[in-house]
Amino acid sequence: MLVFIDESKSINIGRVRSLAFRTTTRQVKTIPESKGVNDPRPISLQFSPNVQEPIRSRIRYAFRVFAAVYDHAVVEDEEGTGAGVLRIYYGEVLSPQTGLDLFYVPALYHQNVFADGGKPPRRLRYAGEEICLACGVDSSSGRPDWLGEIFLWLSSSYERNVSSRDRLGRIPYEQMIFAREGISPRKPHAALLMAWMENALDQGNAKEALPRAPSPISDAEHVVICSHDIDFYYVNRFTALVRLIKNLGVAIVHYRSRSFFFDNLKMTLQLLGGKRIGDYLPALRKAGGEHDFEYTVFVVARQGHRRDPNYRLEQIAGELSGAEEKGISVGVHGSYRSVIEDHTLAEETKVLSKFTGAKVLTNRQHWLRFSEHQVLFEEIERAELLADSTLGFSEAVGFRNGASFAFPPYNFSEERPCEFLEVPLVLMDGSLEAASRVLRRPPQELAEEVLGESRKYGWGGIGLIWHNPIEPLSVPAEINSVFWSCAKRTSKSREKWVSMNQFLTSCIGRYQNAGLLEGMQVEANLIEMGTR
Ligand SMILES: [Zn+2]
């Protein structure tokens, strides 16, 4: 039993507008928030008159995410003149009339940072880390535009002018800044910028440091959202046999793995002997209890393409029934064509909600498949989902948005923060295998590097996904063993592995204190989720 869970407490979560739905009352375990340790320090933002829209909206957004991560309560500047308020002034010049009590952030960000492909980012060393700056440094103050730089990362601006797509229609890794400029994807660049700004706010220029953001949870210093996308499940002997035979080819051509070949050969024989290969959720549930972690399973609700899974919802009904009572949250795994071609994410969410009897709150795209961020975000909002975890790499590990923390993405067409939370996907079984092969580094070492970087600067809010850590059906056994060794070591770093829903109920307050995700309703006492 998890010591930090207070089962008497439950939570009300949903969108305000979804209250029109019939509601059901269910108990969900929550993690107690940390109290008294860090009283949020008020912070305000003021613009110089020559900073105009939409720059203001964008900077205000970056400022609010910073406040959420570092536990500052955002106050309006008129209220912000009291003692103890950190007052930020964002402008092109620091004028003498702005006063000494303002913290100056030079306005270096502009809308055309990446016009004509943009200049390579400037790299400089701060507190022992390499910091990448697309907008450079202000010559008079020597400061970077922390907020503009944070905005560039969180808004996926580095990917906005990439026009090519891979064979699946996704933004290719080779075109991302990491591959193009040789920047490590395993450094949380936006988190480093936040840490630098926090230190400058607190200490000025006196000492270089990258202070860690305080955790909102009393019993954990780092939170990881654990998930399993169900891309294959045992429904009959035939589809299992097809999968296993395909895997023999994958072992030779793709993974070049002896263990994967022989494990799949062995499982083929076991299948023919009557074993239900790919029926892994019961074993996962047992292991979750033993090793003290909770998780979300992402389920595909529609078969619209040959790359969609082999099952129909009714075939895995037994496994999904009463999932929440077993501590498992069920999210929608947007089908292959759901966002790019068919725009069916809302429909799929509705079908799955009806099927599970509880409103589905979270998404991850199958194959991480989307082409335009804006279209993905619109689909997620239309489906009234509260969180997504699609923004990650399919062939590398690390921080695609430079973020080792959850954040609402940015909607450029309406110039506002999105009304859902993105949980950056930082480790995936398949991409860990690929990264380990390309970088010629042990997968365990890479996984620890990514988790370690996140722990260094913050309290997490990042996601990992192993399709099936019980059987070597998706990746070789040595990749699955990385999952278990990380899962067993969590207590050493005061880390908790939780489900998407647990994370939302426990951490959303931070974002709301900063003026984000205000349409999301979260109240302690009772969980009432709309169902249709
Ligand atoms: Zn998938």
Residues whose N, C-alpha, C, O or C-beta is under 5 A from the ligand:
A	BS01	ZN	D229 D231 H366 W367
